[in-house]
């Protein structure tokens, strides 16, 4: 079993409230889950209305496939216009 983990930091400079932030994140989380079959959760900076930290995880039987999906997600986030990808980390864990 292979588990891929992606942690991203997003900046939402135009956001004026937590409500603005949640609207962007809700749409983004739903889209990533639907298009890539990954789990997405907000894991940090919960009270800052201009910064979000998301954790994205997926399970697979191939490390190469896992890395490929996570790399596509990073590329997609770089092109997103509602927020700016300011940092990311990828880790692929392999079992037996």
C-alpha positions in Angstrom: 0.0 0.0 0.0 1.2 3.5 -0.8 -0.1 6.7 0.9 0.5 10.1 -0.7 0.3 13.2 1.5 0.4 16.8 0.2 0.4 19.8 2.5 -0.3 23.1 0.9 -0.4 26.7 2.1 -2.7 29.1 0.2 -2.9 32.8 0.5 -6.3 34.4 -0.2 -5.2 38.1 -0.2 -8.6 39.6 -1.2 -10.5 37.8 1.7 -12.0 40.1 4.2 -13.6 37.5 6.5 -13.6 33.9 7.5 -16.7 33.6 5.4 -14.8 34.6 2.2 -12.1 32.1 3.1 -14.6 29.2 3.7 -16.3 29.9 0.4 -13.1 29.5 -1.5 -11.9 26.5 0.4 -15.2 24.7 0.2 -15.3 25.0 -3.5 -11.7 24.0 -3.9 -12.0 21.0 -1.5 -15.1 19.7 -3.4 -13.4 20.1 -6.8 -10.2 18.3 -5.7 -12.1 15.4 -4.2 -14.4 15.1 -7.2 -11.7 15.3 -9.9 -8.8 13.4 -8.2 -10.5 11.1 -5.6 -8.4 12.5 -2.7 -9.3 13.4 0.9 -9.0 17.1 1.7 -9.1 18.9 5.1 -8.1 22.2 6.4 -5.4 21.5 9.0 -3.9 24.8 10.0 -4.3 28.6 10.2 -8.0 28.1 10.9 -8.6 31.6 12.3 -6.5 33.6 9.8 -8.9 34.7 7.0 -6.1 35.2 4.4 -4.1 32.0 4.9 -5.2 28.4 4.7 -3.2 25.2 5.2 -4.8 22.1 3.6 -3.8 18.4 4.0 -4.5 16.2 1.0 -4.2 12.4 1.2 -4.7 9.5 -1.1 -4.1 5.7 -1.1 -2.9 3.7 -4.1 -0.9 0.6 -5.1 1.7 2.7 -7.0 4.1 5.3 -5.7 4.5 6.7 -9.2 0.7 7.1 -9.7 0.5 8.7 -6.2 3.2 11.2 -7.0 1.7 11.9 -10.4 -1.8 12.8 -9.0 -0.3 15.0 -6.2 1.9 16.8 -8.8 -1.2 17.5 -11.0 -3.0 18.9 -8.0 0.0 21.3 -7.3 0.0 22.4 -10.9 -3.8 23.0 -10.8 -3.4 25.0 -7.6 -0.7 27.2 -9.2 -3.3 28.1 -11.9 -6.2 28.8 -9.5 -7.2 32.5 -9.6 -9.1 32.6 -6.2 -5.9 32.0 -4.2 -2.1 31.8 -4.5 -0.1 28.6 -3.7 2.6 29.9 -1.4 4.2 26.6 -0.2 3.7 22.9 -0.5 5.3 19.6 0.7 4.8 16.1 -0.8 5.5 12.8 0.9 4.8 9.4 -0.4 4.9 6.5 2.1 5.2 2.9 1.1 4.2 -0.1 3.2 5.0 -3.7 3.0 
